[in-house]
Amino acid sequence: MVSRMAKTDKNIDGKVIARIVRLREMKGLTQRELANRADMQHGYVARIEQGEVNPTLQTLGRIARGIGVPLVSLFAVDSDSDAMSKRELKALIDALPEEMVEKAGHILQILGR
């Protein structure tokens, strides 16, 4: 029988993993690129994202730096704090090709309504 605490821990772990994957993909990084930026083996990043291993806080810090976000952002998993920060959004828009920036601005105006 799995304890209630173990189920809660697994749910939290899953949310952190999902956040890592989401942030990595939002930055347009592959697992291999993240691994290189975080000075880790690609296979280890893949195992973390598959939930096969539990990374240490130090490893999570390296992943956050590799993605280019503060460590705390990996734990912002509730619906209110899961929204992108203005800084994250600006970084994504800055990375867009110039012809896409105007379209992105239009989308933001629609979403802001």
Number of C-alpha atoms within 10 A of each C-alpha: 3 6 8 9 9 10 11 11 12 13 12 14 16 15 17 20 21 17 19 21 21 13 20 21 13 13 17 14 16 13 19 16 16 24 21 14 17 21 13 17 13 16 12 16 21 16 13 16 20 13 16 10 12 13 18 9 10 10 15 19 18 19 25 22 15 19 24 17 17 12 17 10 17 22 17 15 16 9 7 8 11 13 12 12 11 9 10 16 14 11 13 15 16 12 13 12 9 10 8 13 15 13 11 14 12 12 11 12 10 9 8 7 5
